[in-house]
């Protein structure tokens, strides 16, 4: 009997300590302690794209106060506990000399860093990343969004790696001559071939050799299957969500999520409302139908649907707010992946500054702590949250590095 009493006292003490520890760990404390890595932000597009610059009248610079204009700037980088930002290097498939544009965007980032070396640094590997985080500096890393930017030339892939690029999304919405996109595989019935060509497989193999992460966001299903069969290292989906919850062509089906987990990779969920809310497309269509005359007129002037969307959502804020999905829908995508394959294969890829509207409460990078709060309320523990916020992508980054 006395042994049972002793056991009861020990278990009760353990529960008391556990409860006490959990009460001491507020979501703010958990968030501040974690290394937060966002897998995708399009800010560099905003300061290099001619159409965007014409619309903004050149009033965007990373070290300006851009609150209300962009989702990220230098001052807000740390405000939301963001430690590491993968900046997307992106241009449309129709862009002339896309490799030159890639270098122009890298130059722009390096110019920002050169002006503020005490606040922000560019990291090329996990060691540099962790060193900078320890020094409490903001960390910039680079990912190319669209294989068209290497212009079918492996030497240009090598060149971008030397400049610090650490992942490449094999396609954007446009296919390349060596890889087909989700957009084309879904909508283009005239494709002569799907998936990776022999050269496409060479690209994947060269990325493995370099230590550049292969990113399957935007790629078609056949390209995805070919990547899984070709890669020798863990892959990522830098900004994709769950097809089963929202059947957008850019989202991942269950077999793809399972394949990425078996590959020891990571899926970084996208915050874009059309990717997380299956009812959003209908609501968005109704919004633009109400403003069709203005939208059609703006297209003629601004020449870009993305800019028109951005303009109208920001002009009719109250209407836009009504169609924004709740943050809980984003958490559902994280939850789904965890329940399907486990805690080790999910992260965050916001797509901030590349999306024209965001979920409720997630107005910009300063609101990242609300994700931690929502995860904690869902029952995730500190270690789980650390993995989701950055631990999982950091593991994949390390696994790809050439020793």
C-alpha positions as CSV (number, residue, x, y, z in Angstrom):
1,X,0.0,0.0,0.0
2,X,2.8,2.4,0.9
3,X,4.4,1.8,-2.5
4,X,1.2,2.7,-4.2
5,X,0.9,5.9,-2.2
6,X,4.6,6.7,-3.0
7,X,3.9,6.2,-6.7
8,X,0.8,8.4,-6.5
9,X,2.8,11.2,-4.9
10,X,5.5,10.9,-7.6
11,X,3.0,11.0,-10.5
12,X,1.1,13.9,-8.9
13,X,4.4,15.8,-8.6
14,X,5.3,15.2,-12.2
15,X,1.9,16.4,-13.3
16,X,2.2,19.5,-11.1
17,X,5.6,20.3,-12.6
18,X,4.3,19.7,-16.1
19,X,1.3,21.9,-15.6
20,X,3.4,24.6,-14.0
21,X,5.9,24.5,-16.9
22,X,3.1,24.7,-19.5
23,X,1.6,27.7,-17.7
24,X,4.9,29.5,-17.7
25,X,5.3,28.9,-21.4
26,X,3.0,31.5,-23.0
27,X,2.7,31.5,-26.8
28,X,4.8,34.6,-26.9
29,X,7.6,32.9,-25.0
30,X,7.4,29.8,-27.2
31,X,7.4,31.9,-30.3
32,X,10.4,34.0,-29.3
33,X,12.4,30.9,-28.4
34,X,11.8,29.1,-31.7
35,X,13.7,29.7,-34.9
36,X,11.1,30.9,-37.3
37,X,11.8,30.3,-41.0
38,X,9.4,31.4,-43.7
39,X,10.0,29.5,-46.9
40,X,8.7,32.0,-49.4
41,X,8.4,35.8,-49.8
42,X,8.2,37.8,-53.0
43,X,9.4,41.2,-51.9
44,X,12.3,41.2,-54.4
45,X,9.7,41.1,-57.2
46,X,8.1,44.3,-55.8
47,X,11.4,46.3,-56.2
48,X,12.5,45.0,-59.6
49,X,9.3,44.4,-61.6
50,X,8.8,47.3,-64.0
51,X,5.0,47.1,-63.9
52,X,4.9,47.1,-60.1
53,X,7.4,50.0,-60.0
54,X,5.2,52.0,-62.3
55,X,2.2,51.3,-60.1
56,X,4.0,52.2,-56.9
57,X,5.9,55.1,-58.4
58,X,9.2,53.7,-57.0
59,X,8.1,54.2,-53.4
60,X,9.2,50.8,-52.2
61,X,12.5,50.2,-50.4
62,X,13.1,47.5,-47.8
63,X,14.5,50.0,-45.2
64,X,11.4,52.3,-45.5
65,X,8.3,52.0,-43.3
66,X,6.1,50.0,-45.7
67,X,3.4,49.1,-43.2
68,X,0.1,48.8,-45.1
69,X,2.0,48.6,-48.4
70,X,3.9,45.3,-48.2
71,X,3.9,42.3,-45.8
72,X,7.6,42.7,-44.9
73,X,10.2,45.4,-44.4
74,X,13.4,45.7,-42.4
75,X,11.8,47.1,-39.2
76,X,9.0,44.5,-39.2
77,X,11.3,41.6,-39.9
78,X,12.0,40.9,-36.2
79,X,8.8,42.4,-34.9
80,X,6.9,39.2,-35.5
81,X,9.7,36.9,-34.4
82,X,10.8,36.1,-38.0
83,X,14.4,34.9,-37.9
84,X,15.0,33.6,-41.5
85,X,13.3,34.7,-44.7
86,X,13.7,32.8,-47.9
87,X,13.4,35.6,-50.5
88,X,11.9,34.4,-53.8
89,X,13.8,35.3,-57.0
90,X,11.0,35.5,-59.6
91,X,10.0,36.8,-63.0
92,X,7.3,35.8,-65.4
93,X,8.0,33.1,-68.0
94,X,7.6,35.8,-70.7
95,X,10.4,37.9,-69.2
96,X,13.3,38.4,-71.6
97,X,16.7,37.3,-70.2
98,X,15.3,35.8,-66.9
99,X,18.8,34.9,-65.7
100,X,19.8,38.6,-65.8
101,X,16.6,39.4,-63.8
102,X,17.6,36.7,-61.2
103,X,21.0,38.4,-60.8
104,X,19.3,41.8,-60.6
105,X,17.2,40.7,-57.7
106,X,20.1,39.2,-55.9
107,X,22.0,42.5,-56.4
108,X,19.0,44.3,-54.9
109,X,19.0,42.1,-51.8
110,X,22.8,42.4,-51.4
111,X,22.5,46.2,-51.7
112,X,19.9,46.2,-48.8
113,X,22.2,44.1,-46.7
114,X,25.2,46.3,-47.4
115,X,23.4,49.3,-46.0
116,X,22.4,47.4,-42.8
117,X,25.1,44.8,-42.0
118,X,24.3,45.2,-38.3
119,X,20.7,44.2,-38.8
120,X,20.5,41.7,-41.7
121,X,22.9,39.1,-43.2
122,X,22.7,36.7,-46.1
123,X,23.2,33.1,-45.1
124,X,24.3,30.3,-47.5
125,X,24.1,27.3,-45.1
126,X,22.8,26.2,-41.8
127,X,26.0,27.2,-39.9
128,X,25.8,30.8,-41.1
129,X,22.1,30.8,-40.4
130,X,22.4,29.7,-36.8
131,X,25.4,32.0,-36.2
132,X,23.3,35.0,-37.4
133,X,20.3,34.0,-35.3
134,X,22.5,33.7,-32.2
135,X,23.7,37.3,-33.0
136,X,20.0,38.3,-33.2
137,X,20.3,39.5,-36.8
138,X,17.7,38.9,-39.4
139,X,18.7,36.3,-41.9
140,X,18.1,36.4,-45.7
141,X,18.2,33.3,-47.8
142,X,17.4,32.8,-51.5
143,X,15.2,30.6,-53.6
144,X,14.6,30.8,-57.3
145,X,10.9,30.5,-58.3
146,X,10.9,29.0,-61.8
147,X,13.4,26.9,-63.6
148,X,13.0,29.1,-66.7
149,X,15.5,31.5,-64.9
150,X,18.4,29.2,-65.6
151,X,17.7,29.4,-69.3
152,X,18.4,25.6,-70.0
153,X,22.0,26.0,-68.8
154,X,23.5,24.1,-65.9
155,X,26.3,26.6,-65.7
156,X,23.8,29.2,-64.8
157,X,22.3,27.0,-62.1
158,X,25.9,26.7,-60.7
159,X,26.2,30.5,-60.9
160,X,23.1,31.1,-58.9
161,X,24.2,28.6,-56.3
162,X,27.5,30.5,-55.9
163,X,25.5,33.6,-55.4
164,X,23.6,32.0,-52.5
165,X,20.5,30.4,-54.0
166,X,19.6,27.4,-51.9
167,X,16.4,26.2,-53.5
168,X,14.8,26.2,-56.9
169,X,11.1,25.7,-57.7
170,X,11.5,23.7,-60.9
171,X,8.6,25.5,-62.6
172,X,6.4,28.4,-62.0
173,X,2.9,28.4,-63.7
174,X,4.7,28.2,-67.0
175,X,6.4,25.0,-68.0
176,X,10.0,24.9,-69.1
177,X,11.2,22.7,-72.0
178,X,12.4,20.2,-69.4
179,X,9.6,20.2,-66.8
180,X,5.9,20.6,-66.9
181,X,3.9,22.8,-64.4
182,X,0.8,22.0,-62.5
183,X,-0.9,24.8,-64.4
184,X,-0.1,23.3,-67.8
185,X,-0.6,19.6,-66.8
186,X,-4.1,20.6,-65.5
187,X,-5.3,23.0,-68.2
188,X,-3.2,22.4,-71.3
189,X,-4.5,19.4,-73.2
190,X,-2.0,19.8,-76.0
191,X,1.2,18.9,-74.1
192,X,3.4,16.7,-76.1
193,X,5.2,15.4,-73.0
194,X,4.7,15.6,-69.3
195,X,7.2,15.5,-66.4
196,X,11.0,15.7,-66.5
197,X,12.9,15.3,-69.7
198,X,16.4,13.8,-69.6
199,X,17.8,17.3,-69.1
200,X,15.3,17.9,-66.4
201,X,16.6,14.9,-64.5
202,X,20.1,16.3,-65.0
203,X,18.9,19.5,-63.3
204,X,17.6,17.6,-60.3
205,X,20.8,15.6,-60.0
206,X,23.0,18.7,-60.3
207,X,20.9,20.4,-57.6
208,X,21.5,17.4,-55.4
209,X,25.3,17.6,-56.1
210,X,25.4,21.3,-55.3
211,X,23.3,21.1,-52.1
212,X,20.4,23.1,-53.6
213,X,17.0,22.0,-52.4
214,X,14.6,20.8,-55.1
215,X,11.3,22.6,-54.7
216,X,8.1,20.9,-56.1
217,X,5.6,23.8,-55.5
218,X,4.1,24.7,-58.9
219,X,5.1,21.4,-60.7
220,X,2.7,19.0,-62.3
221,X,2.0,15.6,-61.0
222,X,4.1,13.8,-63.6
223,X,7.0,16.2,-62.9
224,X,6.5,15.5,-59.2
225,X,6.6,11.7,-59.7
226,X,9.8,12.0,-61.8
227,X,11.4,14.2,-59.1
228,X,10.7,11.6,-56.4
229,X,12.3,8.9,-58.6
230,X,15.3,11.0,-59.4
231,X,16.3,12.9,-56.3
232,X,18.8,11.5,-53.8
233,X,18.1,14.1,-51.2
234,X,15.0,15.4,-49.3
235,X,12.9,17.8,-51.3
236,X,10.6,20.7,-50.3
237,X,7.3,22.2,-51.4
238,X,8.2,25.8,-50.4
239,X,4.6,27.2,-50.6
240,X,1.9,24.7,-51.1
241,X,-1.2,23.5,-49.2
242,X,-3.5,20.5,-49.0
243,X,-5.6,19.4,-52.0
244,X,-8.0,17.3,-50.0
245,X,-9.0,20.4,-48.1
246,X,-9.0,22.8,-51.0
247,X,-8.8,21.3,-54.5
248,X,-6.6,24.0,-56.1
249,X,-4.3,22.7,-58.8
250,X,-1.3,24.1,-56.9
251,X,-2.0,22.1,-53.8
252,X,-0.7,18.6,-52.9
253,X,-2.7,15.4,-53.0
254,X,-2.4,12.8,-50.2
255,X,0.0,10.6,-52.2
256,X,2.3,13.6,-52.8
257,X,2.3,14.5,-49.1
258,X,3.1,10.9,-48.2
259,X,5.9,10.7,-50.8
260,X,7.5,13.9,-49.5
261,X,7.4,12.5,-46.0
262,X,8.9,9.2,-47.2
263,X,11.6,11.3,-48.8
264,X,12.2,13.0,-45.4
265,X,11.3,16.4,-47.0
266,X,9.0,19.1,-45.8
267,X,5.8,20.9,-47.0
268,X,5.6,24.6,-46.2
269,X,2.0,25.6,-46.2
270,X,0.9,28.6,-48.3
271,X,-1.2,31.3,-46.7
272,X,-2.9,32.3,-50.0
273,X,-6.7,32.2,-49.5
274,X,-7.4,30.4,-52.8
275,X,-5.1,27.6,-51.6
276,X,-6.6,27.2,-48.1
277,X,-10.4,28.0,-48.5
278,X,-12.3,26.0,-51.0
279,X,-15.1,28.6,-51.0
280,X,-12.8,31.5,-51.6
281,X,-12.8,31.3,-55.4
282,X,-16.6,31.8,-55.6
283,X,-16.5,34.7,-53.2
284,X,-13.6,36.3,-55.0
285,X,-15.4,35.9,-58.4
286,X,-18.4,37.7,-56.9
287,X,-16.1,40.5,-55.6
288,X,-14.6,41.1,-59.0
289,X,-17.9,40.8,-60.8
290,X,-19.2,43.7,-58.6
291,X,-16.2,45.8,-59.7
292,X,-16.0,44.4,-63.3
293,X,-16.1,47.8,-65.1
294,X,-13.4,49.2,-62.9
295,X,-11.3,46.0,-63.1
296,X,-11.5,45.9,-66.9
297,X,-10.5,49.5,-67.1
298,X,-7.5,49.0,-64.8
299,X,-6.3,46.0,-66.8
300,X,-5.9,48.3,-69.8
301,X,-3.9,50.8,-67.8
302,X,-1.9,48.6,-65.4
303,X,-1.4,45.6,-67.8
304,X,-1.2,43.1,-64.9
305,X,-4.0,41.1,-63.2
306,X,-2.0,40.7,-60.0
307,X,-1.6,44.5,-59.6
308,X,-5.3,45.0,-60.4
309,X,-6.3,42.4,-57.7
310,X,-4.0,44.1,-55.2
311,X,-5.4,47.6,-56.0
312,X,-9.0,46.6,-55.7
313,X,-8.6,44.5,-52.5
314,X,-6.9,47.5,-50.9
315,X,-9.4,50.0,-52.3
316,X,-12.5,48.1,-51.1
317,X,-11.1,46.9,-47.7
318,X,-14.4,46.2,-46.0
319,X,-15.5,44.0,-48.9
320,X,-12.2,42.2,-49.0
321,X,-12.2,41.6,-45.3
322,X,-15.6,39.8,-45.6
323,X,-14.1,37.1,-47.9
324,X,-10.8,36.5,-46.1
325,X,-10.7,33.0,-44.6
326,X,-10.1,32.7,-40.8
327,X,-6.7,31.8,-39.6
328,X,-8.2,28.5,-38.4
329,X,-8.4,27.3,-42.0
330,X,-4.6,27.7,-42.4
331,X,-4.1,25.7,-39.2
332,X,-6.4,23.0,-40.6
333,X,-3.9,22.5,-43.4
334,X,-1.0,22.1,-41.0
335,X,-3.1,19.8,-38.9
336,X,-4.1,17.6,-41.9
337,X,-0.4,17.1,-42.9
338,X,0.5,16.2,-39.3
339,X,-2.3,13.7,-38.9
340,X,-1.5,12.2,-42.3
341,X,2.3,11.8,-42.1
342,X,3.5,13.2,-38.8
343,X,4.9,16.3,-37.2
344,X,8.3,16.2,-39.0
345,X,7.1,17.2,-42.5
346,X,5.3,20.5,-42.3
347,X,6.5,24.1,-42.1
348,X,5.5,27.6,-43.2
349,X,5.8,29.2,-46.7
350,X,3.6,32.3,-46.4
351,X,3.9,33.6,-50.0
352,X,3.7,37.1,-48.4
353,X,4.3,39.9,-50.9
354,X,3.3,37.5,-53.7
355,X,-0.4,37.3,-52.6
356,X,-2.9,40.1,-52.9
357,X,-5.0,39.1,-49.9
358,X,-4.3,37.2,-46.7
359,X,-6.2,35.2,-44.1
360,X,-7.9,37.1,-41.3
361,X,-5.5,38.2,-38.5
362,X,-2.4,37.4,-40.7
363,X,-2.0,40.9,-42.1
364,X,1.8,40.8,-42.4
365,X,4.9,39.2,-40.8
366,X,4.2,40.8,-37.4
367,X,1.3,38.5,-37.0
368,X,3.3,35.2,-37.1
369,X,2.9,34.8,-33.3
370,X,-0.8,34.3,-33.9
371,X,0.1,31.0,-35.7
372,X,2.0,29.9,-32.6
373,X,-1.0,30.9,-30.4
374,X,-3.4,28.9,-32.6
375,X,-1.1,25.8,-32.7
376,X,-0.8,25.9,-28.9
377,X,-4.6,26.2,-28.5
378,X,-4.9,23.2,-30.9
379,X,-2.8,21.1,-28.4
380,X,0.6,21.2,-30.1
381,X,3.5,21.2,-27.5
382,X,6.6,23.3,-27.6
383,X,8.7,20.8,-29.5
384,X,6.0,20.3,-32.1
385,X,5.7,24.1,-32.6
386,X,9.5,24.5,-32.9
387,X,9.5,21.9,-35.7
388,X,6.6,23.6,-37.6
389,X,8.0,27.1,-37.3
390,X,11.5,26.3,-38.5
391,X,13.0,23.1,-37.2
392,X,11.7,20.9,-40.1
393,X,13.0,23.1,-42.9
394,X,16.3,23.5,-41.1
395,X,16.7,19.8,-40.9
396,X,16.1,19.5,-44.7
397,X,18.5,22.3,-45.4
398,X,21.2,20.5,-43.4
399,X,20.4,17.2,-45.1
400,X,21.0,18.8,-48.5
401,X,24.3,20.5,-47.6
402,X,27.4,19.0,-49.2
403,X,29.8,18.2,-46.4
